Amino acid sequence: MAGGGRRHRHSWPAADPPPPGGWRGVTTLKVEQGSAYAGILGVGAYRPARVVPNSEIVDAIDSSDEWVQQRSGIKTRRFADESETVVAMSVSASRDALEAAGIDPRQVDCVIVATVSHLLQTPSAATMVAHELGTDGAAAFDVSAACAGFCHGVAMANDLVRGGSARYVVVIGVERLSDITSRTDRGTAFIFADGAGAVVVGPSETPAIGPVVWGSDGEQYDLIRQKEDWRDAIAADAPEMPHLVMQGNEVFRWASFSMGKVAHQALDRAGVTIDELDCFIPHQANNRITDALARSMKLPAHVKIARDVIDSGNTSAASVPLALERMIRDGDAKSGDVALLIAFGAGLSYAAQVVTLP
Ligand SMILES: CC(C)(COP(=O)(O)OP(=O)(O)OC[C@H]1O[C@@H](n2cnc3c(N)ncnc32)[C@H](O)[C@@H]1OP(=O)(O)O)[C@@H](O)C(=O)NCCC(=O)NCCS
């Protein structure tokens, strides 16, 4: 072995299985395998009560309802009130998803919360969500992959169920971006919003979550980010919380041109042709990005496209599960439909997978 290290007798990939009783002098660990396949079993959502029209946003950024609609497609969004916390919205969306899946909270082995707006550095939001849901002490952790966080969570849940680490996993995408968006920032004030969506992932008789295609481009780390870190903000005696800033043009170009390839890779990895697709559920960043993606992918006309951004705004990690819930509720997506999920954002990070809808 290079570097003179000790050669392990059965490093991966193992050539031969261990003989009965294991190799002499070598302790063989017992391992577990889960279900051959996993799928999304139920979907839930929480939308904050307060609807905020463009007219409430545009004066502070010297803009207009017409400009915002034309550049983003957004007409209204929802902002959470004090009681609609990250945890409260997550619990509500998860309860809906569990009910839709017919799963009792005590059957849940793991809770994954994707968010960038749980403003307590530690502990995670997920442990509190797992507790309030009434799980029996489920494993619980948060994922920070910005707008791509929910699709990262679904990928992990798929592998946890198939690998035997969990039988039922609740995956939540949740944000209160109104807390970290400056009302006077022209590039973001009209875009970001609040809400929560959740799914239950569990065993499936047929493959219902395809392989994830995911990645990152840290060279573009600064394109969407918290303006400054908390320490710097405190040291500078900043008058307000650090908020999100975005180089909109560059993000637009990256998402429109690079994500089409990622979408096609996810289809190929799942063995699905674009003609077999029923629904396209991209991150609800901006209707123009969705249009550009659909064009670059050559999406057939029969594929239903999620447009939740029009009245939910961009809710980052919550946007894909909220859009999914909306399509099911409106009858645009039905059980057994084949849907492509794709999400992208700060990092830059992205993740995509094909799923069969519950
Ligand atoms: C944010 C976004 C809508 C801005 O649109 P844009 O066309 O790139 O805007 P620009 O910054 O190039 O500015 C174009 C013009 O609009 C003006 N403008 C910028 N923001 C404005 C606003 N909120 N209201 C009115 N006018 C605005 C600029 O001053 C500029 O005017 P000028 O041509 O007279 O100089 C666009 O970049 C975008 O959608 N980016 C992707 C953002 C996104 O969805 N991110 C989420 C990914 S997770």
The ligand as a Gaussian input file, in Angstrom:
#p B3LYP/6-31G(d) Opt

LIG

0 1
 C      -33.283000      39.890000      -8.912000
 C      -33.616000      40.042000     -10.387000
 C      -35.126000      39.963000     -10.591000
 C      -33.126000      41.383000     -10.853000
 O      -33.406000      41.515000     -12.234000
 P      -32.272000      42.005000     -13.224000
 O      -32.882000      42.131000     -14.548000
 O      -31.103000      41.089000     -13.077000
 O      -31.958000      43.403000     -12.605000
 P      -30.614000      44.234000     -12.673000
 O      -29.969000      44.149000     -11.330000
 O      -29.784000      43.829000     -13.864000
 O      -31.175000      45.637000     -12.931000
 C      -31.903000      45.958000     -14.115000
 C      -32.597000      47.281000     -13.919000
 O      -33.663000      47.096000     -12.965000
 C      -33.482000      47.988000     -11.869000
 N      -33.904000      47.313000     -10.656000
 C      -33.191000      46.452000      -9.903000
 N      -33.943000      46.028000      -8.882000
 C      -35.134000      46.614000      -9.012000
 C      -36.322000      46.553000      -8.267000
 N      -36.456000      45.781000      -7.188000
 N      -37.377000      47.272000      -8.707000
 C      -37.285000      48.062000      -9.802000
 N      -36.170000      48.147000     -10.540000
 C      -35.109000      47.437000     -10.156000
 C      -32.006000      48.344000     -11.864000
 O      -31.780000      49.582000     -11.259000
 C      -31.685000      48.356000     -13.331000
 O      -32.109000      49.576000     -13.866000
 P      -31.308000      50.271000     -15.097000
 O      -31.442000      49.300000     -16.244000
 O      -32.037000      51.548000     -15.299000
 O      -29.902000      50.422000     -14.613000
 C      -32.940000      38.956000     -11.255000
 O      -31.553000      39.100000     -11.278000
 C      -33.249000      37.587000     -10.781000
 O      -34.381000      37.150000     -10.855000
 N      -32.218000      36.865000     -10.327000
 C      -32.377000      35.540000      -9.786000
 C      -32.729000      35.710000      -8.390000
 C      -33.310000      34.516000      -7.798000
 O      -34.327000      34.045000      -8.202000
 N      -32.602000      34.033000      -6.818000
 C      -33.021000      32.965000      -6.090000
 C      -32.148000      31.833000      -6.373000
 S      -32.148000      30.844000      -4.992000

